[in-house]
Amino acid sequence: MSKYFSKKYALLTPYTPGEQPKDTQYIKLNTNESPFAPPPSVVQAVETEIKRAQLYSDPECTALVKKASEIFGVNTKQILPTNGSDEILNFAFMAFCDKDTPVVFPDISYGFYSVFANLHGIPYKTVPLKSDFSIDYRDYMHANATVVIANPNAPTGLCLPVWQIEEIVKSNPNNVVVIDEAYVDFGGESCIPLIHKYDNLLVTQTFSKSRSLAGARLGLGFACESLLADLNTLKYSTNPYNVNRMTAMAGYTALCENAYFMDNCKVICENREYTANELTKLGFEVLPSKTNFLFVKTDEIGGRKLYEELKKKGVLVRNFTSERIKDYNRVTIGTKEEMEIFLQKTKEILKEQRQ
Ligand SMILES: *Cc1c(COP(=O)(O)O)cnc(C)c1O
């Protein structure tokens, strides 16, 4: 830390992104990216768009927002595109939390929530998941705080039904409820329709998981007009051109190809069920996932050890250090071929372990 660094950030522990190794060619099952490349139409549109890169992007992302409004069944004033959904989550922490309005989220969830809270000096409280790692929606009713829930949750993969989200939203009329739907396309049910009924609900989605654009950085926020106006105030006070030209075009074209991505999601879900079955046969405990990853453990080998052994064999998964989940690994669902290799290597490791 330099002597110039503001004291208000001195104690900040930044978010640790998953490994993006540059040396070895790993089978990458550690950051929940899609194993499928974007379709040729998206690639082509971006190639054309970069020829106009001397011009600023459209700060309103008009074409993207219009297309998204058709697909998600909302009007154009209820959508805000951002630089990844991380950005809209950041805006939400800035906009709807402060010293007098703390934030609450599950103890096991997306690691960025506590980082944002610390960054903005917002007091936060975590609610322990139940022993089966599920969220009890009643823990968030009448919260008297801003509520942030990933649904489906990460890294557990478990999902709440929309009616339970609605109970949370309904019981917190004086606070905003943020539902992070990064994984909703893999079997969850979106609560976007609830934004027509409640003025305290913000739903976020991302193009990083189901839409093969993690490297393009694109997220969407959905909320009633007044909440979006607040978020826009922060956007225009930070970076009006937060979504670059190529990314806005990639996102627009991707939405025009929605069927391609939804078909890919089906394949991922099939591969997930296959992998879950195979792991169960090998004696793993596998949480029922509605996402593009599995959260798994076995008594035969520690979580960290399995992660390390898989890495030696060229397969990267995600292991967490926090006490409650250190025996688990989060395994992204890739292609069938990738999952076969993962399963094969896992079998080898268990066999070596038994010797
Ligand atoms: C991946 C992820 C995000 C962020 O995605 P972006 O790449 O920033 O759009 C947000 N929330 C959860 C739970 C995620 O897993």
The ligand as a Gaussian input file, in Angstrom:
#p B3LYP/6-31G(d) Opt

LIG

0 1
 C      -20.923000     -14.721000     -12.168000
 C      -21.793000     -14.068000     -11.157000
 C      -22.083000     -12.701000     -11.181000
 C      -21.374000     -11.696000     -12.012000
 O      -21.314000     -11.871000     -13.277000
 P      -20.736000     -10.770000     -14.266000
 O      -19.720000     -11.534000     -15.032000
 O      -20.172000      -9.625000     -13.518000
 O      -21.942000     -10.402000     -15.047000
 C      -22.978000     -12.194000     -10.272000
 N      -23.545000     -12.968000      -9.345000
 C      -23.275000     -14.275000      -9.265000
 C      -23.936000     -15.072000      -8.203000
 C      -22.383000     -14.857000     -10.153000
 O      -22.070000     -16.142000     -10.024000

